[in-house]
Structure formats: C-alpha cells, structure tokens
C-alpha cells in the first residue's frame, strides 16, 4: 500500500485586527498591511496553493493576542496550531504558561527578539531562565532574529539542549544584496545543534519586492538544506507580510518549485510532515 502524504502545512502566518499603535512596524512602504487579516482572508489562497492547515504566529507582545489566536483556532479547524507570546522575563511567566498551555492548540512561544535593542537579548539570564520553562509544558520556541543575531541564537541552543527551537525566516539573509557567506557560516553553526529546525519563510520580503524571481532564493535554500537537511525544514508563507512582495501563491510556489527537484519523501516532509511532527499537530486537533 502507498502511504498517504502528510497534510500540507503553512508553518508560519499571522492574523490581526489592525491597530496603528500595536503595529507600528507597518510603515508606509507596507501600507497594504494596514487592515484586518482574518481566517476568512487566508482560507481561499491557502487552499488554492494546496495547503490544508496553518500555524498562526503572534505579532504583538500581548497575552490578549495569544488568547484571541487560540479562539480563532477553536473556530477554524484549519488553524492547526498557535505560537503565542508570554513575557518570559516576568515573575508571572509560569502562571501564564500554565493557563495558556491548557489549550491543546498552543504549540509554541515567540518573542520579537529582532526588535530588541540588546543584540544579545536571547542569552540574557532572565530571558533564558523563562525560556527554560517551556520544556516543562512541551512548547517549542520560535527564534525571530536578523542574521547578525545568529551567534546569540547558537549560544542559546547550546544552553538549552532539550528545548525545541525553530528559526523563523532563515534569520533574514540579505537576498536583495546577494550577501551569503557570513550568514551561511553562522547558520551552519546554529544548525549543528539538533534541537533546532528552520522555516523556509520570509525570504520574499528580504528580496527586491518588485523584481524578485524564484532563482534569487536558490542559493539560500541550497544552504538551508545543506545545513539542516530535509528533516528539519518546513515551509511557511509569512502571510500577510508576504503580500508586500507578491501574492500568497507566488510566495509558496518559490519554495514548492525548488522542492520539485528533491525526492518525494523530502518534499512531503518539508511541505507538512515536519511541521506535524515538530508541533505534534495531529494531537492538537
């Protein structure tokens, strides 16, 4: 008998009700994002692109947003998991995690570390101590950083070897400028830690928004596969942020087309199987 491929999972997307104060990072160049983006907006392009599930990721540092995302996941079964936010540096972190982790669709936590003025935020003692709580609740941690923070991320992964990590957007390499060498070196050091996976997401917004082609991503995808292997990579759209550089389907197609050259079992893993396993999504539904 032929085994059925795992459901295809968009491992990284966002929902929000737009509020200028909460989403100050959406500047004039990103004016198209200054509106609400809800499950009804994502479902049609998700399905057209051949994906049946998604993982919704936090975009603000509020517990209210995390609760709202979990409520959306309750109402829309195609939202297979939620990566929320908790103030891991606060004395109330454990209590907040206990309350939120009762929901089966909470699969991870993220902090927008790339925006922190401290370049070594990820290895601050208070942050590491809070992050160390996640293993107890079987929650993964999303690493959102720029390439210059990869060394700190590597140090973090070494300090917490039993914690599951996933790197968002491949640490945002300079696709637009074509720089690759130092990023590839630092990515390789992070990938040497087996507790770290990575998302093939967010690359279109690091490219020339108007003139990118799928060929621009090939060198970066080659490095990602060389570093992590197909068993530790997962596809993500970064919708709706990707809309500033094109539609949902072209964004996903850039990676899907690259995967056509890989063996079927690798394709199935990156397009859904790895996300299912990493977050245990089947148990969350």
C-alpha positions as CSV (number, residue, x, y, z in Angstrom):
1,X,0.0,0.0,0.0
2,X,1.2,3.5,-0.7
3,X,1.5,5.7,2.3
4,X,-0.6,8.9,2.3
5,X,1.4,12.2,2.3
6,X,1.0,14.3,5.5
7,X,-1.3,17.3,5.2
8,X,0.4,20.3,3.7
9,X,1.0,22.9,6.5
10,X,1.8,26.5,6.2
11,X,4.1,26.7,9.2
12,X,4.2,30.5,9.6
13,X,1.4,33.1,9.1
14,X,-0.3,35.8,11.1
15,X,-3.8,37.2,11.8
16,X,-4.5,40.6,13.2
17,X,-7.1,43.3,13.6
18,X,-5.1,46.3,12.5
19,X,-4.4,49.0,15.1
20,X,-1.7,51.6,14.3
21,X,-0.4,51.7,17.9
22,X,0.0,47.9,18.1
23,X,1.5,47.5,14.6
24,X,3.9,50.5,14.4
25,X,6.4,48.4,12.4
26,X,4.0,48.5,9.4
27,X,5.4,51.6,7.7
28,X,4.3,53.5,4.7
29,X,6.0,51.0,2.3
30,X,3.8,48.3,3.9
31,X,0.6,50.4,3.7
32,X,-1.2,47.4,2.1
33,X,-1.0,45.6,5.5
34,X,-2.9,48.4,7.3
35,X,-6.1,46.5,7.5
36,X,-7.5,43.4,9.2
37,X,-6.3,40.0,8.1
38,X,-8.5,37.1,9.4
39,X,-9.0,33.4,8.7
40,X,-11.6,34.1,6.0
41,X,-9.0,36.0,4.1
42,X,-6.4,33.3,4.3
43,X,-8.6,30.2,3.6
44,X,-9.0,30.7,-0.2
45,X,-5.4,31.2,-1.1
46,X,-4.2,28.6,1.3
47,X,-6.5,26.0,-0.4
48,X,-5.6,27.2,-3.9
49,X,-1.9,26.6,-3.1
50,X,-2.7,23.1,-2.0
51,X,-2.4,23.6,1.8
52,X,-4.9,22.4,4.3
53,X,-3.5,23.6,7.6
54,X,-1.6,26.5,9.0
55,X,0.2,27.6,12.2
56,X,-0.7,31.1,13.4
57,X,2.2,33.1,14.9
58,X,2.0,36.0,17.3
59,X,2.7,39.5,16.0
60,X,2.4,41.6,19.2
61,X,3.6,41.2,22.8
62,X,0.3,40.7,24.5
63,X,-1.4,37.8,26.2
64,X,-4.7,39.1,24.8
65,X,-3.5,38.4,21.2
66,X,-2.5,34.9,22.2
67,X,-5.9,34.2,23.7
68,X,-7.5,35.7,20.5
69,X,-5.5,33.5,18.2
70,X,-6.4,30.4,20.3
71,X,-10.1,31.4,20.0
72,X,-9.7,31.7,16.2
73,X,-8.1,28.2,16.2
74,X,-11.1,26.9,18.0
75,X,-13.5,28.4,15.4
76,X,-11.4,27.4,12.4
77,X,-10.1,23.9,12.3
78,X,-7.6,24.6,9.6
79,X,-5.6,26.6,12.2
80,X,-3.7,23.6,13.5
81,X,-1.5,25.4,16.0
82,X,-0.8,28.7,17.6
83,X,2.6,30.2,18.5
84,X,1.8,32.7,21.2
85,X,3.6,35.1,23.4
86,X,4.3,35.2,27.2
87,X,6.6,37.6,29.0
88,X,9.3,35.1,29.8
89,X,11.2,37.6,31.8
90,X,8.4,38.2,34.3
91,X,7.7,36.6,37.6
92,X,4.3,35.5,36.3
93,X,5.7,33.6,33.3
94,X,5.0,30.1,34.8
95,X,1.4,31.0,35.8
96,X,0.8,32.5,32.3
97,X,2.2,29.4,30.6
98,X,0.1,27.1,32.9
99,X,-3.1,28.9,31.9
100,X,-2.4,29.1,28.2
101,X,-0.9,25.6,27.8
102,X,-4.2,24.1,28.8
103,X,-5.3,24.8,25.3
104,X,-4.2,21.9,23.0
105,X,-3.5,24.2,20.1
106,X,-0.9,26.3,21.8
107,X,2.2,24.7,20.3
108,X,4.9,27.3,20.9
109,X,6.0,30.7,22.2
110,X,7.8,33.6,20.4
111,X,9.3,36.9,21.3
112,X,10.1,39.5,18.6
113,X,13.8,39.4,19.6
114,X,14.9,41.1,16.4
115,X,13.4,44.4,17.6
116,X,15.2,44.3,21.0
117,X,18.0,47.0,21.3
118,X,20.2,44.4,23.2
119,X,21.9,42.4,20.4
120,X,22.4,39.6,22.9
121,X,18.8,39.6,24.2
122,X,18.4,35.9,23.5
123,X,21.0,35.0,26.1
124,X,20.0,37.4,28.8
125,X,19.9,35.4,32.1
126,X,16.3,36.4,32.8
127,X,15.2,35.5,29.3
128,X,17.0,32.2,29.3
129,X,15.5,31.3,32.7
130,X,12.0,32.0,31.5
131,X,12.6,30.1,28.2
132,X,13.8,27.1,30.2
133,X,10.2,26.7,31.5
134,X,8.9,25.8,28.0
135,X,10.2,22.3,28.1
136,X,8.0,21.5,31.1
137,X,4.9,22.5,29.0
138,X,6.2,20.8,25.8
139,X,6.2,24.1,24.0
140,X,8.6,25.0,21.2
141,X,10.3,28.4,20.8
142,X,10.4,30.4,17.6
143,X,13.6,32.4,17.1
144,X,12.9,35.6,15.3
145,X,16.2,37.4,14.6
146,X,18.3,39.0,11.9
147,X,21.4,37.3,10.6
148,X,23.6,39.4,13.0
149,X,22.0,37.6,16.0
150,X,22.8,34.1,14.8
151,X,25.7,33.7,17.2
152,X,23.5,34.5,20.2
153,X,20.9,32.0,18.9
154,X,23.6,29.4,18.7
155,X,24.7,30.1,22.3
156,X,21.0,29.8,23.4
157,X,20.5,26.5,21.6
158,X,23.6,25.1,23.4
159,X,22.5,26.3,26.8
160,X,19.1,24.6,26.5
161,X,19.8,21.3,24.5
162,X,16.5,19.7,25.3
163,X,14.4,22.7,24.3
164,X,12.9,22.6,20.8
165,X,13.7,25.6,18.7
166,X,12.6,26.7,15.2
167,X,14.4,29.6,13.3
168,X,12.0,31.9,11.6
169,X,12.7,33.2,8.0
170,X,16.2,31.6,8.0
171,X,17.3,34.6,10.1
172,X,16.5,37.0,7.2
173,X,19.5,36.7,4.9
174,X,20.3,39.7,2.5
175,X,18.6,38.3,-0.6
176,X,18.3,41.7,-2.0
177,X,22.0,42.4,-1.7
178,X,23.1,38.9,-2.6
179,X,25.3,38.6,0.6
180,X,25.5,35.0,1.7
181,X,28.9,33.9,3.1
182,X,28.8,35.1,6.7
183,X,25.1,34.2,7.0
184,X,25.8,30.7,5.7
185,X,28.7,30.3,8.2
186,X,26.6,31.4,11.2
187,X,23.6,29.4,10.1
188,X,25.7,26.3,9.9
189,X,26.9,26.8,13.5
190,X,23.2,27.1,14.7
191,X,22.1,24.0,12.6
192,X,24.9,22.0,14.3
193,X,22.5,21.8,17.3
194,X,20.0,19.0,16.6
195,X,17.3,20.7,18.7
196,X,16.9,23.5,16.1
197,X,14.7,23.4,13.0
198,X,14.1,26.2,10.5
199,X,11.3,27.7,8.4
200,X,11.7,28.4,4.7
201,X,9.7,31.6,5.1
202,X,10.0,35.3,4.9
203,X,12.5,35.3,2.0
204,X,10.4,37.3,-0.4
205,X,10.4,40.3,1.9
206,X,14.2,40.2,2.0
207,X,14.4,40.2,-1.8
208,X,13.6,43.0,-4.2
209,X,9.9,43.3,-3.7
210,X,9.0,44.2,-7.3
211,X,11.6,42.3,-9.3
212,X,12.4,39.0,-7.4
213,X,12.4,35.7,-9.1
214,X,12.4,32.2,-7.6
215,X,16.1,31.9,-8.8
216,X,17.1,34.5,-6.3
217,X,16.3,32.2,-3.4
218,X,18.0,29.1,-4.7
219,X,21.4,29.8,-3.2
220,X,19.8,30.4,0.2
221,X,17.6,27.3,0.0
222,X,20.7,25.3,-1.0
223,X,22.5,26.4,2.1
224,X,19.4,25.7,4.3
225,X,19.2,22.1,3.0
226,X,22.9,21.6,3.4
227,X,22.8,22.8,7.0
228,X,19.5,21.4,8.3
229,X,18.7,18.6,5.9
230,X,15.1,18.0,4.7
231,X,14.1,16.5,8.1
232,X,14.5,19.8,9.9
233,X,12.9,22.3,7.4
234,X,9.3,23.4,7.0
235,X,7.6,25.8,4.5
236,X,5.9,29.0,5.7
237,X,4.3,31.9,3.9
238,X,4.7,34.7,6.4
239,X,1.2,35.8,5.2
240,X,0.0,38.6,5.1
241,X,3.5,40.2,5.4
242,X,4.5,38.4,2.1
243,X,1.8,40.4,0.3
244,X,4.1,43.4,0.1
245,X,6.3,41.4,-2.2
246,X,3.6,39.4,-4.1
247,X,0.7,37.1,-3.5
248,X,0.4,34.1,-1.3
249,X,0.6,31.6,-4.1
250,X,3.8,33.0,-5.8
251,X,5.4,33.1,-2.3
252,X,4.7,29.5,-1.6
253,X,5.5,28.4,-5.2
254,X,9.0,29.8,-5.0
255,X,9.8,27.0,-2.4
256,X,7.4,24.4,-3.8
257,X,9.1,24.6,-7.2
258,X,12.5,24.3,-5.6
259,X,11.3,21.2,-3.8
260,X,10.3,19.5,-7.1
261,X,13.9,18.6,-7.5
262,X,14.0,16.8,-4.2
263,X,12.9,13.2,-3.6
264,X,9.2,12.8,-2.8
265,X,9.8,11.9,0.9
266,X,11.8,15.1,1.4
267,X,9.1,17.1,-0.4
268,X,6.4,15.6,1.9
269,X,8.5,16.3,5.0
270,X,9.1,20.0,4.2
271,X,5.6,20.7,3.0
272,X,3.9,19.3,6.1
273,X,5.3,16.2,7.7
274,X,8.0,18.0,9.7
275,X,5.5,20.6,11.0
276,X,3.2,17.8,12.0
277,X,5.9,16.1,14.0
278,X,7.7,19.2,15.4
279,X,4.5,20.6,16.9
280,X,2.5,17.3,17.2
281,X,-0.3,19.0,15.3
282,X,-2.4,15.9,15.0
283,X,-2.8,15.8,18.8
284,X,-3.8,19.4,18.8
285,X,-6.8,19.0,16.5
